[in-house]
Amino acid sequence: MPDRATIRQTLIEILEADTGEKYADLADDANLREGLGLDSVDVVSIVSQVERRFHLRLSQQELEKLGTVADMLDLLESKFAAPPEASAA
């Protein structure tokens, strides 16, 4: 189970590869859309890559709650902490 720092580093790598920008200091309170300048296509692409990298699925309801970097990190941490059958839903 990856820890929060590992999840953050992976998220940074995905963001940098997807956007071509550098995110040396990715603040928890950074808004995914306004703060990082991501549009809905970027967010979908990043979520898809996160799902592939971590071998998990995020529901539409979970995705709708993602607003900040902290929201993404919290969601991923909860997915890793959940029993395997719950994280596959």
C-alpha positions in Angstrom: 0.0 0.0 0.0 1.6 3.3 -1.1 1.9 6.0 1.5 0.7 9.6 0.9 4.1 10.8 -0.2 4.4 8.0 -2.8 0.9 8.8 -4.1 1.7 12.5 -4.3 5.0 11.8 -6.2 3.1 9.5 -8.7 0.4 12.2 -9.2 3.2 14.8 -9.8 4.8 12.5 -12.4 1.5 12.0 -14.2 0.6 15.7 -14.1 4.0 16.7 -15.5 3.9 14.0 -18.2 0.4 15.0 -19.2 0.7 18.8 -19.1 4.4 19.4 -19.8 4.4 21.7 -16.7 6.6 21.3 -13.6 5.0 20.8 -10.3 7.9 20.8 -7.8 5.7 21.9 -4.9 2.2 20.5 -5.3 0.1 22.1 -2.5 -2.7 20.0 -1.0 -5.1 23.0 -1.4 -4.3 23.5 -5.1 -7.5 23.3 -7.1 -7.2 20.8 -9.9 -9.0 23.0 -12.5 -8.3 26.6 -11.5 -5.1 26.1 -9.5 -3.4 23.8 -11.9 -5.1 25.0 -15.0 -6.6 21.6 -16.0 -9.7 21.4 -18.1 -12.1 18.5 -18.0 -10.3 16.5 -20.6 -7.0 16.9 -18.6 -8.7 15.7 -15.4 -10.2 12.7 -17.2 -6.8 11.8 -18.7 -5.0 12.2 -15.4 -7.6 10.1 -13.5 -7.4 7.4 -16.2 -3.6 7.3 -15.8 -3.9 7.2 -12.0 -6.3 4.3 -12.3 -3.9 2.4 -14.6 -0.9 3.2 -12.5 -2.5 2.1 -9.2 -4.7 -0.7 -10.6 -7.9 0.7 -9.2 -11.2 2.1 -10.4 -12.8 5.4 -9.3 -16.6 5.8 -9.6 -18.3 8.7 -11.2 -19.5 9.8 -7.7 -16.0 9.8 -6.4 -14.7 11.8 -9.4 -17.4 14.4 -9.0 -16.0 15.1 -5.5 -12.5 15.8 -6.7 -11.7 19.5 -6.4 -8.2 19.8 -4.9 -5.0 17.8 -4.8 -5.9 16.9 -1.2 -9.2 15.4 -2.4 -7.4 13.2 -4.9 -4.8 12.1 -2.3 -7.5 11.4 0.3 -9.5 9.4 -2.2 -6.6 7.3 -3.3 -5.5 6.7 0.3 -9.0 5.5 1.2 -9.0 3.2 -1.8 -5.8 1.6 -0.7 -7.1 1.2 2.9 -10.3 -0.4 1.7 -10.8 -4.1 1.4 -10.0 -5.3 -2.1 -13.6 -5.9 -3.1 -14.5 -2.4 -2.1 -11.7 -0.8 -4.2 -12.7 -2.7 -7.3 -16.2 -1.2 -7.4 
